[in-house]
Amino acid sequence: MKSNTKRILEAVQYIENNIRNDFTQDNIAQNVYLSKSYLGSIFKALTGRNMMEYVRARKMAHIVHDLSHSSKKVMDIALDYGFSQEQNLIRAFKKSYNITPAKFRNNQTELPIQPKINNEMFVPIHNSILIKPFFKFMPSIKFAGIEYVIGEYENIFYENATVYGNEFFYNQKHRIKGDFVKNIYYAYIRKTIENSNIYMPSVQLIGDAEVPDDMKVHTVPATNYAVFKYAGAHSPNEIGANVLSGIHHYIFDIWMHTTKYTNDYKFHLEKIDQKSCRENYCEMDLYIPVN
């Protein structure tokens, strides 16, 4: 049985093979036997564009190539790519690049293009994907939550992190009095003794808040982060130890040993925005402090 990652790459190749033809998101999804909503979410996570925006951007990248590497008339290129009239291509090209095809051909100015999605952009994790990082600065953030010490092997057998996280987010966070971000779950994870972590399911505080005595407040310093996005074909409540161990193995045992960056803070953050999730799809961002 084909994995979801193989089907995603097949969808990408279907787009490339049919870039001169008219097709819909339904056509792509049906061709690779994935749901339209799941496939659309994956494309959005990988590129920041919805699927048909990605298709249009890839079409423009091909048109840029043809304008710069062939002597075809603009009208012929328009017809090649499914535009009924030359003027339709001109409008679309100008909307994308703020220049007409003719002016671009004459001046050969620099233009940004959408690269083709490829398997170097992500890592397969249990039939889902971990998207390789982008980098961002994040100001100091204050979290409130319940702190646990969880053994790594204990977590594999009993899924303690998942249990504690769901319990806090759905049943405990309301005990915080004051302003906090209600739809976003954070976990603050810090390495302690060997094979154990401090795990604190949390919410981000906004301004002053009254925090119950059994909860703790951590202020994370302003710093730079490598941000990995996990896109899973399941509910966010099902992000368990097997998924997390696969993610952590790639980040800390592979990526950290092949990059020039260092992680001197010895903590990382997990962030789940419930607005980006549904019953059969979830996204989790992992923030790794780097120097």
C-alpha positions in Angstrom: 0.0 0.0 0.0 1.4 3.4 -1.0 2.2 5.9 1.8 0.7 9.3 2.0 4.1 10.8 1.2 4.4 8.9 -2.0 0.8 10.0 -3.0 1.7 13.7 -2.2 4.7 13.5 -4.6 2.4 11.8 -7.2 0.1 14.8 -6.9 3.0 17.1 -7.5 4.0 15.2 -10.6 0.4 15.1 -11.8 0.4 18.9 -11.7 3.7 19.1 -13.6 2.5 16.6 -16.2 -0.8 18.5 -16.8 0.4 22.0 -16.3 -0.7 23.0 -19.8 -4.2 21.5 -19.3 -7.2 22.5 -17.3 -7.8 20.5 -14.1 -9.3 20.9 -10.6 -8.3 20.0 -7.1 -10.8 17.2 -7.3 -9.0 15.8 -10.4 -5.7 15.8 -8.5 -7.1 14.2 -5.3 -9.0 11.5 -7.2 -5.9 10.7 -9.2 -3.8 10.0 -6.1 -6.5 8.6 -3.9 -6.2 11.2 -1.1 -9.0 13.5 0.2 -9.2 16.9 -1.3 -9.1 18.6 2.1 -6.1 16.7 3.3 -4.1 17.3 0.1 -5.0 21.0 0.1 -3.9 21.3 3.7 -0.5 19.6 2.9 0.1 21.9 0.0 -0.7 24.9 2.2 1.7 23.7 4.9 4.5 23.1 2.4 4.2 26.2 0.3 2.0 28.8 2.1 -0.4 28.6 -0.9 -3.6 26.7 -1.4 -3.4 23.9 -4.0 -4.8 25.8 -6.9 -2.7 28.9 -6.1 0.3 26.6 -6.2 -0.8 25.3 -9.6 -1.1 28.8 -10.9 2.3 29.7 -9.5 3.9 26.7 -11.1 2.2 27.5 -14.4 3.7 31.0 -14.2 7.1 29.5 -13.5 6.8 27.4 -16.7 5.7 30.5 -18.7 8.7 32.5 -17.3 10.9 29.7 -18.6 9.3 29.7 -22.1 9.4 33.5 -22.4 13.1 33.5 -21.6 14.2 30.3 -23.5 12.0 30.3 -26.6 11.1 32.7 -29.4 7.4 31.7 -29.3 4.9 34.5 -29.5 3.1 35.5 -26.3 -0.2 34.5 -28.0 1.2 31.0 -28.7 2.4 30.6 -25.1 -1.0 31.7 -23.9 -2.7 29.1 -25.9 -0.1 26.4 -24.8 -1.1 27.0 -21.2 -4.9 27.1 -21.6 -5.5 30.8 -21.8 -8.2 31.5 -24.4 -6.7 34.9 -25.3 -3.3 36.6 -25.1 -4.8 39.4 -22.9 -5.8 36.8 -20.3 -2.2 35.7 -19.9 -1.0 39.3 -19.8 -3.4 40.1 -17.0 -2.4 36.9 -15.0 1.3 37.5 -15.6 1.1 41.1 -14.5 -0.9 40.2 -11.4 1.8 37.8 -10.4 4.9 39.8 -11.3 3.7 43.4 -11.9 5.2 43.4 -15.4 3.9 42.3 -18.7 5.3 39.2 -20.5 6.7 41.4 -23.3 8.5 43.7 -20.9 9.9 40.8 -19.0 11.1 39.2 -22.2 12.8 42.4 -23.4 14.4 43.2 -20.0 14.9 39.8 -18.5 14.4 41.1 -15.0 14.6 39.0 -11.9 11.3 37.3 -10.9 10.4 35.1 -7.9 9.1 31.6 -9.0 7.4 28.9 -7.1 9.7 25.8 -6.9 8.3 22.4 -7.5 7.6 20.5 -4.3 10.1 17.8 -3.8 11.0 15.2 -1.2 13.9 17.3 0.2 11.3 19.7 1.7 10.0 17.2 4.2 10.7 14.0 6.1 8.2 11.1 6.3 6.9 10.5 9.9 4.5 7.6 10.4 2.6 8.2 7.1 2.6 11.9 7.8 5.3 14.6 7.1 7.7 16.8 9.0 8.5 19.9 7.0 12.1 21.0 7.1 12.6 24.2 9.0 12.2 27.9 8.4 13.8 30.4 10.9 12.2 33.1 12.9 12.8 35.4 15.8 10.3 35.3 18.6 10.1 37.8 21.4 9.9 36.8 25.0 6.7 34.8 25.8 5.1 33.9 29.2 3.4 30.5 29.6 1.3 29.1 32.4 0.7 25.4 32.8 1.1 22.3 34.9 4.6 20.9 35.1 5.4 17.2 35.0 8.5 15.1 34.9 8.1 12.4 32.4 10.5 9.5 31.7 11.1 8.8 28.0 10.4 5.1 28.3 7.4 5.7 30.6 6.0 8.0 28.0 6.3 5.4 25.2 4.3 2.8 27.2 1.7 5.1 28.8 1.5 8.1 26.5 1.7 10.4 29.5 2.5 13.6 27.5 -0.6 13.1 25.3 -2.8 12.4 28.4 -1.5 15.3 30.4 -1.7 17.7 27.4 -5.3 16.8 26.5 -6.3 17.0 30.2 -4.8 20.5 30.6 -6.1 21.9 27.3 -9.6 20.7 27.6 -10.2 20.6 31.3 -7.7 22.7 33.3 -6.7 25.8 31.3 -10.1 27.5 32.2 -8.9 27.8 35.8 -6.5 30.6 34.8 -8.2 33.9 35.4 -7.2 36.6 33.0 -6.2 37.0 29.4 -4.5 34.1 27.6 -4.6 32.7 24.0 -7.4 30.2 24.2 -7.2 28.3 20.9 -3.4 27.6 20.9 -1.8 24.8 22.9 1.8 25.0 23.9 4.1 22.5 25.5 7.3 23.6 27.1 9.8 20.8 27.2 13.2 20.9 28.9 15.7 18.1 29.3 16.5 17.3 33.0 18.3 14.1 34.1 19.1 11.4 31.6 16.0 9.9 29.9 13.6 12.4 31.5 12.0 15.7 30.5 10.1 18.4 32.2 6.9 18.6 30.2 4.6 21.5 30.8 1.3 21.7 28.8 0.6 25.4 28.7 -1.2 28.4 27.3 0.4 31.8 26.4 -0.4 34.5 28.9 -1.4 38.0 27.7 -0.8 40.7 30.3 -1.7 40.0 33.9 -3.3 36.7 34.9 -4.2 34.9 38.1 -2.6 31.4 37.9 -3.7 28.6 40.3 -1.2 27.5 42.9 -0.7 24.1 41.2 0.4 25.7 38.0 3.7 27.3 37.1 4.7 30.3 35.0 7.7 30.2 32.7 9.0 33.1 30.7 10.9 32.0 27.6 13.6 34.5 26.5 13.5 36.2 23.2 15.6 34.3 20.7 15.9 32.8 17.2 14.2 29.5 16.4 14.3 26.8 13.8 10.6 26.0 13.2 9.6 22.5 12.0 6.0 21.9 11.0 4.4 18.4 11.5 1.4 17.8 9.3 -0.5 14.7 10.4 -3.3 12.7 8.8 -5.1 12.4 12.2 -6.6 14.4 15.0 -4.2 16.6 17.2 -5.3 14.5 20.2 -3.6 11.5 18.5 -0.1 13.0 18.5 1.5 10.3 20.6 4.9 9.0 21.7 5.6 7.2 18.5 5.0 10.3 16.3 7.0 12.5 18.7 9.9 10.0 19.0 10.2 10.0 15.2 10.1 13.8 15.1 12.7 14.2 17.9 15.0 11.6 16.3 15.1 13.5 13.1 15.6 16.9 14.7 18.0 16.1 17.5 19.8 13.1 16.2 20.1 13.9 12.5 19.4 17.6 11.7 21.2 19.1 14.7 24.3 17.1 13.8 24.4 18.2 10.2 23.6 21.9 10.7 25.8 24.8 11.8 23.3 25.8 14.4 23.5 25.0 18.1 20.8 24.6 20.7 22.3 25.9 24.0 19.0 26.6 25.7 18.1 22.9 26.2 14.4 23.4 25.8 12.0 23.5 22.9 8.3 24.3 22.4 5.4 22.5 20.7 2.6 24.6 19.4 -0.8 23.4 18.1 -3.3 26.0 16.8 -6.7 24.3 17.0 -7.9 26.5 14.1 -5.5 24.6 11.8 -6.7 21.2 12.9 -9.8 19.0 12.4 -10.8 15.4 13.1 -8.5 13.9 10.4 -5.8 16.5 10.1 -3.5 18.4 12.4 -0.5 20.7 12.4 2.1 21.1 15.1 4.9 23.6 15.0 8.1 22.7 16.9 10.3 25.6 17.9 13.9 24.7 18.5 16.0 27.6 19.9 19.2 28.0 17.8 22.3 30.1 17.8 
